[in-house]
Each structure stands twice: as structure tokens, then as C-alpha cells.
Amino acid sequence: MQEWYLPITILPGLGMLILSTTNQMMTLSGEIGKILEAKCTPFQHRISDQKIAQLGLLTRASVLLYAATGFYVLSGILGAVLNEGSYNYIASSALYLGTILVFIALVLLIIYGFKAVGIRKEQHFHNHSHK
């Protein structure tokens, strides 16, 4: 049996993840906008394509974190309302589903991080080899 307040205690951490992901999305969107302000070189076009794909990863991760937050809230509410009733498995299921969504979002954020470093390395190499 889960305590009804357990999923609610996780919400501040999820809020920090959502805030961080949103900040990354805004920064990345600004970088893309800066690249696309003027006519792009083929290299800039390739980098902007990669950054747009990165923005898609962040957006998916953000959506999963929002959905997980909803499932945690639902789990807490159902846990309090159904309080040890025969339907308490619904609250537990919502908690488990929210946890799975958080893990998927974290995997996407890890992939984003590795790819972001790869893009920066490519930019660094290009800047030093084309001077």
C-alpha cells in the first residue's frame, strides 16, 4: 500500500526538471534563431538541422515530464480519496505510469546532452579548421 502523499512529495523535483528543460529549450531556440537570421552556409544549415532535432528531443522530454506530473498528482488524489479501498490499485498504477514517463524523459535528456556536446565539438572543429 502506498501513502497518498508519496507522489506529491516528488512534484518539486519534477518542477525543477521541467524548469531546466524549458530553459534549455528557450536557449536552444534562441541559438537556432540566431543562425537562421541570415542566409546560412551549408555548415550552418547542417548545424541548425541538428539543433532543431535537439529541440524536438527537449520538447518530447518536456511533454513526458508534464504528463508524469499529472499522473503523480492523480495518484496522490486517488490515494487520498480511495484510501485503502479495493480500487487503490488505480492510484498505484498512476504512480507507476508517472515514474515510467519520468525515466523515459530522463533518457531523452541524457541523449540530448550527449548530442549537444557532439554538435559543439563539430562547431569547434569547423571554426579551427576554416580560419
N, C-alpha and C positions, 0 to 999 in steps of 0.2 A: 504494500500500500504506500502510495506517495502522499506526502503532505501537500496541501493545496498551495502553500506559499513557495514551494521549491522553484517552480518555473518563473515566478515573479522575481525572485532574487537574481536571476540570470539577466534580466532586462537591462540593467545599467551597462553590463559588459557588451551586450548586443548593441546598445545605443552608441557606445564608443566605436565599435566596429563599423557601424553604419556611418557615423560622422567621419571617420577616417577614410572610408571608401568614397564617400561623397566628395570629400576634399581632394582626393586623388583624381576623381572624375573631373572636377572643375579645373584642376591644374592641367590635366592632360588635354581637356577640351581647349583650354587657352593656348597650349603649345600647338595643337593642330590648327587652330585659327590663325596663329602667327605664321605658320608655314604656308598656309593657303591664301594669305593676304595678297600675294603677288603671284605671277606665273612661276610655276615650280620647275626646277631642273629635274631630270629623271631620278636622280638620287633623292631629292626632297619628296618627290611623288611616292617613291618606294617607302621612305620613312613615314610619310603621312598615312599611307595604307596600313603599315604595321601599327601605327599609333591608333588608327581608327579601330583596328581589330582589338587592340588593348582596351579601348573604350567600351567595346562590346563585352569583353570579359568582366570589366568592372560593373557594367550595368547589370549583367546576369547575376553577379555576386550580390549586388545591392538588392535586387529583387528577391533573391533567396533569403537574405537577411531580414528583409521586411516581412516576408511570409513566415519565417521562423519566429519572429517576434509575435506575429498574430497567433501562431499555434501555441506559443508559450502562454500568452495572455488567456487564450481559450482554455488551455489546460488548467491554469490556475483557477479560473472562474468555474469551470466544470467540477474541478476537485472540491471547491468550496460548496457548490450547490448540491452535488451528488453525494457528498460526504459519506463515504463508506457504503454507498448503495450498490446494488447489483450492476449498475451501469458505470461504475467508476473506471472500468477499462477504457472508456471513451477518453477520459482525461489523460490516462497514461498513454494512450495511442497518440493523442495530440502532442504530448511531451516528446515522445519518441520521434514523431514525424518532424517536429521542430528541430530536434537535435540532428537528425539526418540532414536537414536543409542547411543547418549551420556548418556541418562538416563539408558538404559539397561546396558551399560558398568559400570556406577556408581553402579548399583545394584550388578553386578558381583564383583566389587571391595569391596563392603561392605560385601558380603558373604565371599570373600577371607579373609578379616580382621577378621571376627568372627571365621572362621575355623582355621586361623593361631594361634589365641590365644588358641583355643581348643587343637591344636597339641602341643603347648608349655606347656600347663598345663599337658598334658599326659606325655610329656618328663620329666617334673619337678617331677611329682608324681612317675614315674618309677625310676628316679635317687635316690629319697629319700627312696623308699620302697625296693630297691635292693642293699643296701650297706652292 
